[in-house]
Each structure stands twice: as structure tokens, then as C-alpha cells.
Amino acid sequence: MALAGEGCFTTVKFTNHLRTNIEVIQQFLKVKVRVENPESDALVLSIQMTEAV
């Protein structure tokens, strides 16, 4: 999804593994990951390109 440049998905838990993956993806790709409702049981992650490739 990050390589495609955009998308979103729902997951049930914000883990340290997820946090690390978000940080690594943002270091290597020109994308921004937004987390909605990080404290809930149904959080949504959205990925968007930050600049044109």
C-alpha cells in the first residue's frame, strides 16, 4: 500500500510493532501515515504520498 502511494486499512490494536513499521516506512518512502482513533479497538491507518515521485 505504501509503495502504491495511498490507501487505508482498519486494525484492532496499536502495537509497538505497528509504530516501528510506520516510522520505517516514512523514513524510506515519501508518504505520511495518519492514525485515527489510536486508543480505540477499531483504528484506521491512512497512507498518502507527501510529494510527487
N, C-alpha and C positions, 0 to 999 in steps of 0.2 A: 504494500500500500504506500509506504514512504517513497519507494522508487517510482511509483506512478505519479506522485506529486500531491495526491489528495485522497481523502476518504474518511470514513469514521466507523467505529465499532463500539459495542457495549460490552463491558465486563463487570464482574461482580465484586472485585476486590482490588484495591490499590496497594500493591506489594512493593517491596524494595527491588525485586527483580524488574518489575514494570518501570519503576522510577529510573533504574540504571539503563534499561533499554531506551527509554525516551531520551536520556542525556546523550547516549552514544549515537543514536540516530541523528539528533540535532547537531552533533559535532561533525558528522561526515556528510550530511545532506543539507541542502538549502530548504529545510522545512521547519515549520513550527507545529508543535504538538500541544493541543489545548485539552485540558481535562475538566469536564463538567461534573459537578457533584462528587468530589473526591471522597467525601465521608459517607456516601450512601451505598446501598447494596446494588445499585444499577448505575454505574458511572459510564459516561460517554467520552471516548477519546476521538478527537478530530485532528486530522493531519492536513496541513495546507502548505503549498510552496511559498517561500518568502520572497523569492526573486526568480525571474525567468532564467532558464538554463539555455 
